[in-house]
Amino acid sequence: MKNTEYNDPGKFLEATRRALEANEPLHGLMLGISLRLVEKPVHDGTRPYLATIASGGELDLISIMTPPRKLQIASLRGEQVRSVQLLASKLHTGGWNVPAAIAEEGLAKRFASEWTKLTSARSEEGMRQRIYELRAVEFRDYPNGRFRAATMDDIGRVEAWTNAFQEECFGSIGPEECAAKAKSMIENGKLHFWEDRSPVAMAGLTRSTKRGVSISYVYTPPEFRRNGYASALVASLSRLALEGGKEFCTLYTDLSNPTSNSIYQRVGYRAVADVIDVTFSSEIG
């Protein structure tokens, strides 16, 4: 069993791209971040952790972490107990701090077990998410309004809604980062509204690859909810991506929110896999 750590994101992508693209709807988050790191190797002023574990000439495990964000783990051949043990050991001996990990449930729990043994940190299961994939839009019941791209005239609204989206889903990331994200998405033509006299829902495209794209930042202010606006917006944005040449769209949902999960299924999204976050306390070992 061979562990390989990469300082060059380009070489990491070269080693993992074929495997990630073979099941891109499941591994699209990792693929998208890898592509972005090739363009910008230093993320938030820190060096990323990029590693593979292989046996018999085949990849078993792929892992990536862009501190201070969570560790992502992809298993290509089951839970891979020995591979997870090796990954945890290499992270620990390398002095890496792992604030959280995200993976399919069995894999995430296996890593948490190994990591807490090594570090004496405590673990806590966090958000459970479902990954969805869409290849054809099925939605028909559109409400009043229209679909339009956001412009720089909308920047104040987009900043506020981006911050609200982050607060509801993940906790605040800070106004400066929200402002930068809002500006970038608008300038790149990635952010769209459903508008009923004024904007009532927001969604954006992210992590575009040759074949697919992810939909995120889906947000409807509380006063506009339960009117079908988010469904119409996600359907319209998904259709735009498919008509633009993408084979599929993906998105993540919080499994504790049955409303959003039902919305996406009505649009045509189908479940791919469930993943969970596991967070860790400060290391004391």
N, C-alpha and C positions, 0 to 999 in steps of 0.2 A: 504494500500500500504506500503510495507516494503522495506527499503533501508538497504543493508548489505555491509559493507566494510571489506576487507580481508587483514590481514597482512601476511598470509601464502599462497603463490601461489599454494601450493598443495591443500589446502581446496577450494580455488577459482576454480581451475580446476575441482575438484570433483563436485562442485556445478553447473558448466557451461558446462562441457564436452559433456554431452548428447545433449544439445540444440545446441551447436556449430557443433557437428558432424552430426546432422540431416540435416544441409544445409552447409556442409563443403566447397564446392566451393565458396560460398558467404562469409563465416565466417572463412576461412582458415588462413588469416593473424592473426586474433585474437587468433585462436587456436594454431598456430605455436609459437607465442610469449609466450603464456601461458605455453606451454610445455618447452620452453627454460628457462622461469623464475623458473620453478620447479627445474631445474638443477643449475641455477645461480640466486638466489632470488634478489640480488642487481644488478641493471642494471646501468652501467656508474657511479657507486658510489652513486646512489640515490635509494630511496624506490619507487616502482611503486604504482600507484593508481589502485586498483582492486575492482570493486563493481558490485552488482546486485540490481535490483529493481523487486519486485514480488508482485502479487496480486492474491488472490484466490488460493494460493498454486502453482501458475505457474509463471515462469520467464517472465517479460515484456521487460526488458532492461539489457544489459550487457555492461560494459564499462571498458576500460583498458588504462592506460597511463604510459609510461616509460620515465619520464623527462630526457632530455628536448624535447623529441619527442611528436608528436601530440596525442591528445585524440582520441581513437577509440570507436565508439558507434555502438552496434548492437541491433536493435529492433526485437523482436520475434513476436509481435502482432500489426503491423501497426505503425503509427508515435508516438502513446502514448504521447499525449500532457502533461498529468499530470506527467508521469514518467520522461519526459525530464525536466520539471520544477523542479522536486525533485532532479534530477541529478545535474542540474546547481546550485541549492541552496546548496546542500551538498558540492560540490566542492568549492564554494565561502566561505561558513562558515568554511570549513576546511583549508582555506588559500592556496589552490592549484593554481598555475599559469598554465593556459591553453594557450599555444602559438598558437595552431591550433587544429581543429577537423576534422575527416574524417568519413563519413557515407554515406548511400544512400541519395540522394539529399534532399528530404523532411525532413528527420531526421536531416541532417546537418544544414539546414536553420532554423529549429525549435530551435535547440540548440543555434545557433548563436544569434537568437532573444532573447532568455532567458538570455544568458550570457552577452550580451551587456547591457541589462536592469540592471542587477545586478552590473556590473563592470564599466559602462560608457566607456568601451573599444570600439574601432571601429573594424568592421569586414570587410573582403574582401574575395570574392570568389576566390579560387586558381584553381589548376589543376582539370580538369574533367577526370576521368579515367573509363575505362570499364573493368570489370572482365570477363575473358573468361575461359572456361572449355573444355578439350579435353579428349575423351575416346577411340578414334581410329585415327591414323594418316592417312590422305588422300593424302598427298603430293607425287607427282611422278616425277616432273620435276627438277631433281638434276643437278646442274652445275658441272663444272670440280672441282676436289679436293677430299678431304677426311675428315672424322670426326675423331677427336682424342682427348684424354684427355690432359689437360695441365699438365706440370711437373714443378719442381722447376727450371729447366733451362729456363722456360718462365717467371720467376717472374718479371723481369723488364718490360716486355711488359704488363703483367697482371696488375701490379700496375698502369702503365700509362693509360691503357684502362679503368680500374675501376674508376680512377679519372675523365677521360673524360666522362664516362657514368654518374657519379654523377653530374658533371657540367652541362651536357645537360638536365638531367631529374629533378634534385632537387636542384642544387647549390652545391658548394664544401662542403665536410665534413672533409677536411684536409688530408694531405699526410700520416700522421701516421695511421689514421683509415683506409685509402684506402690500405696501405701496409699490415696492420694486416688482413683485409678482404681478400686480394689477397692470402696471405700466407695460411690462414685457408682453403679457398675453394680448393686450389691446394692440400694441405696435406690431405684433406678429400675426394679427388677424385670427387669433385662436379663441377669443371670447365672444359669446353671443348671448342675446336676450330673447325672451318671449315678452312682447310688448302689447299691453292692452290699454291703450291711451298713454301709458307710461310703462317703463320696465317693471315686470312683476316676477321674473325668474331669470337666473343666470346659470350658464354652464360653459365649460371650456374644453378644448382639446389639448392633450398633453402626451408626451412620450411617443412621438410619431416614429414609426419604422417604415421599412419598405412595404410591408404587408398590412400593418395594423396601426391603430391609434387608440389611446385611452381617453375616456370622457371623465372629467373630474370637475371640482368646484361647482357642483350642482347645488344651487341655493335658491330657496324661495322665502322671502320674509314672512313671518308668521301671519301677518294680516292678509296675505294673498294665497295662503295654502288652501288645499282641498277644492281647487277650481280646475284642476287638470293642466295647469300651466307648465309644471315641471315635466309631465309626460309629453306634452306637445313639443317642448323645447328639446328634450333628449331625443325624441323621435326625429325632429328636424335636423338636429346637429349630427346624429348618426347617419341619416340619409345623405347629408352634405359630404360626410367623410367617405361613404361608400361610392357615391357618384363621382367623387374626386379621385377614385382609383384604389382606395383601401379595400382589402379583402374582408376585414372584420374590424369591429370596435370592441373594446373591453371596458369594464368598470368594476369598481369595488363597492360593496355595500356593507353597512353595519347590520349584522344579523338580528340585533335587538330592535331594529326599526322595521316592522312588517310592512309599513306603508310604502317605504322606498323600494323594498324588494318586490312588492306586487306591481308597483309602477313600471319598473324595468321589465318585468316579465310580460306585461301587457304590450310594451313597445316591441318585444321580440327577443329580448335577452334571455339566454339559457345558462344555467349554472355550470361552471367548470370545476371549481373546487372551493373548499372552505379553508381559511387560514386564521391563525390566532396570533396575537401579540403576547409575549411574556416579558414583563418588566423586572428589572433587578435592582435591589437596594445597592447602596455604596458598598464596594468591596471592603472587607475587613480582614481577609486572610492573605 
